[in-house]
């Protein structure tokens, strides 16, 4: 009987010891799950803008005669190079030459009148000095002389104007450049100011594009854009926005934007070019892979890792949109957060995890840089 009691006690003790060792084994065997994480960074969605235009000279001049007339000569054709002061067209100046002759005759008559009134004034001065004539007669002679001088000056001005009209019968260029357009032919009667010849001045070239009103705020004077020329696929130039139209075209509702180009002999006037720029589309957000998203009821969440304790925590987020492989997060995450990207179905609150070594090194470097910045401040 005594032996049976002792045996029972020994068995109970053995079972108790076995239970304690199992409990200790469970505590020691706490699961530490390795995870794959990413450090989220802020991203800004940029929308690509591409517009086609043509290459123009920065300065183009539409030359026209300063007088009316019938064109008798056109001395240049499209594509010809001209130098400053070179004649490009002429009109018939027969009537203007006749006006010059008439003005010369009027000037000669006015000069004779000046001579006649000068003699009369001299005679009136002598008579008045000898007291043979009243002062009023002298004053009348002086007035007639002044009127004659004024008439002579007017005749001289009329002659100069008539001569200018003759000179204006020859159309000359103001700058050196290339003829890009001819708007009148020999025998055509043109009015003063009508464009006859268009000259593209040598110097800086630019691309003009039409930008719709919903994209115009993406362009600012001085902004750098990429310019490619269709005739040369390997040619890419860095241009700068020079000018933006102050108002939209009333029919197309687009704004004319001029982009200055660097000097390159491979870019010729009239070539087709494309202007590429980008526009910010929406506020700055963070992106995570779709595999990082989990769902609890109606709530979308991600699992973030606290690097100091190596534990995971569920964090609700608000998804802005998807782009096929990633999700843009509008609320819930900030740059620098570590997010679990694989095995989210095995996560639970405060679960111990093992971070990859590169993630730990990167996080330590971030903490150290933040601490250095704080000390610097």
Residue pairs with C-beta under 8 A, 6 or more apart in sequence:
30 352
31 351
31 352
32 310
32 352
32 353
32 354
33 343
33 346
33 351
33 352
33 353
33 354
34 353
34 354
34 356
35 305
35 312
35 340
35 342
35 343
35 353
35 354
35 355
36 340
36 341
36 342
36 343
36 356
37 305
37 338
37 339
37 340
37 341
37 355
37 356
37 359
38 288
38 289
38 292
38 338
38 339
38 341
39 336
39 337
39 338
39 339
39 359
39 362
39 363
39 366
40 286
40 287
40 288
40 329
40 333
40 334
40 335
40 336
40 337
40 339
41 286
41 335
42 284
42 285
42 286
42 335
43 284
43 285
43 286
43 287
43 328
44 280
44 282
44 283
44 284
44 285
45 280
45 281
45 282
45 285
45 328
46 278
46 279
46 280
46 281
47 278
47 279
47 280
47 281
48 276
48 277
48 278
49 211
49 215
49 218
49 276
49 277
49 278
49 279
50 274
50 275
50 276
51 209
51 210
51 211
51 257
51 274
51 275
52 209
52 272
52 273
52 274
52 275
53 207
53 208
53 209
53 210
53 259
53 272
53 273
53 274
53 275
54 207
54 208
54 270
54 271
54 272
54 273
55 205
55 206
55 207
55 229
55 261
55 267
55 268
55 269
55 270
55 271
55 272
55 273
56 200
56 205
56 206
56 207
56 208
56 269
57 177
57 178
57 180
57 200
57 201
57 202
57 203
57 204
57 205
57 206
57 269
58 201
58 203
58 204
58 205
58 206
58 242
58 258
58 260
59 175
59 200
59 201
59 203
60 180
60 198
60 199
60 200
60 201
61 173
61 174
61 175
61 177
61 198
61 199
61 201
62 181
62 183
62 195
62 197
62 198
63 88
63 171
63 173
63 174
63 195
63 196
63 197
63 198
63 199
64 171
64 190
64 192
64 193
64 194
64 195
64 196
65 89
65 91
65 168
65 169
65 171
65 190
65 192
65 193
65 194
65 196
66 168
66 192
66 193
67 91
67 96
67 165
67 168
67 169
67 192
68 91
68 189
68 190
68 191
68 192
69 91
69 92
69 93
69 169
69 189
69 190
70 91
70 92
70 187
70 188
70 189
70 190
71 89
71 90
71 91
71 184
71 185
71 186
71 187
71 188
71 189
71 190
71 196
72 90
72 91
72 92
72 186
73 89
73 90
73 186
74 88
74 89
74 182
74 184
74 185
74 186
74 197
75 87
75 88
75 89
75 90
76 82
76 88
76 89
76 179
76 182
76 197
77 179
77 182
78 179
78 180
78 181
78 182
79 178
79 179
80 178
80 179
81 176
81 177
81 178
81 179
82 88
82 173
82 176
82 177
82 178
82 179
82 199
83 173
83 176
84 173
84 174
84 175
84 176
85 172
85 173
86 172
86 173
87 170
87 171
87 172
88 171
88 172
88 173
88 179
88 196
88 197
89 170
89 171
89 184
89 196
89 197
90 169
90 170
90 171
91 169
91 171
91 190
92 169
93 165
93 166
93 169
96 162
96 165
96 166
96 168
96 169
97 166
99 162
99 165
100 159
100 162
100 163
100 165
100 166
102 162
103 155
103 158
103 159
103 161
103 162
103 163
104 159
106 155
106 158
106 159
107 152
107 155
107 156
107 158
107 159
109 155
110 148
110 151
110 152
110 154
110 155
110 156
111 152
113 148
113 151
113 152
114 145
114 148
114 149
114 151
114 152
116 148
117 141
117 144
117 145
117 147
117 148
118 145
118 148
120 141
120 144
120 145
121 138
121 141
121 142
121 144
121 145
123 141
124 133
124 137
124 138
124 140
124 141
124 142
125 138
125 141
127 133
127 137
127 138
128 134
128 135
128 137
128 138
171 196
171 197
173 197
173 199
175 199
175 201
175 202
176 201
176 202
177 199
177 200
177 201
177 202
178 199
178 200
178 202
178 269
179 197
179 198
179 199
180 198
180 199
180 200
180 269
180 270
181 195
181 197
181 198
182 196
182 197
182 198
183 194
183 195
183 196
183 197
183 198
184 190
184 194
184 196
190 196
200 269
204 260
204 261
204 263
205 260
205 261
205 263
205 267
205 269
206 239
206 242
206 258
206 259
206 260
206 261
207 227
207 239
207 258
207 259
207 261
207 273
207 275
208 256
208 257
208 258
208 259
209 256
209 257
209 259
209 275
210 249
210 252
210 254
210 255
210 256
210 257
211 219
211 254
211 255
211 257
212 253
212 254
212 255
213 248
213 253
213 254
213 255
215 279
216 244
216 255
216 257
217 279
218 277
218 278
218 279
218 280
219 225
219 241
219 244
219 257
219 277
220 241
220 244
221 241
221 242
221 243
221 244
222 240
222 241
223 240
223 241
223 277
224 238
224 239
224 240
225 238
225 239
225 240
225 241
225 259
225 275
225 276
225 277
226 236
226 237
226 238
226 239
226 275
226 276
226 277
227 236
227 237
227 238
227 239
227 259
227 261
227 273
227 274
227 275
227 276
228 235
228 236
228 237
228 273
228 274
228 276
229 235
229 237
229 266
229 267
229 271
229 272
229 273
230 271
230 272
230 273
230 274
231 271
231 272
232 266
235 264
235 266
235 267
237 261
237 262
237 264
237 267
238 262
239 259
239 260
239 261
239 262
239 275
240 259
240 260
241 257
241 258
241 259
241 260
242 258
242 259
242 260
243 257
243 258
244 255
244 256
244 257
244 258
245 255
245 256
245 257
247 255
248 254
248 255
249 255
249 256
257 275
259 275
261 267
267 273
282 320
285 320
285 328
285 329
285 330
286 328
286 329
286 333
286 334
286 335
286 337
287 326
287 327
287 328
287 329
288 302
288 326
288 327
288 329
288 333
288 339
288 341
289 325
289 326
289 327
289 341
290 322
290 325
290 326
290 327
291 341
291 342
291 344
292 302
292 303
292 327
292 339
292 340
292 341
292 344
293 300
293 301
293 302
293 317
293 319
293 327
293 344
294 300
294 301
294 302
294 303
294 314
294 344
294 345
294 347
295 301
296 314
299 316
300 316
300 317
300 318
300 319
301 314
301 315
301 316
301 317
302 314
302 315
302 317
302 329
302 332
302 333
302 339
302 340
302 344
303 312
303 313
303 314
303 315
303 339
303 340
303 344
303 347
304 312
304 313
304 315
304 333
304 337
304 338
304 339
304 340
305 311
305 312
305 313
305 338
305 339
305 340
305 353
305 355
306 312
306 313
307 338
307 355
307 359
307 360
307 363
310 352
310 353
310 354
310 355
311 350
311 351
311 352
311 353
312 340
312 347
312 348
312 349
312 350
312 351
312 353
313 349
313 350
314 347
314 349
315 332
315 333
316 332
317 329
317 331
317 332
317 333
318 329
318 330
318 331
318 332
319 327
319 328
319 329
319 330
320 327
320 328
320 329
320 330
321 327
321 328
322 328
333 339
336 366
338 355
338 359
338 363
340 347
340 353
355 363
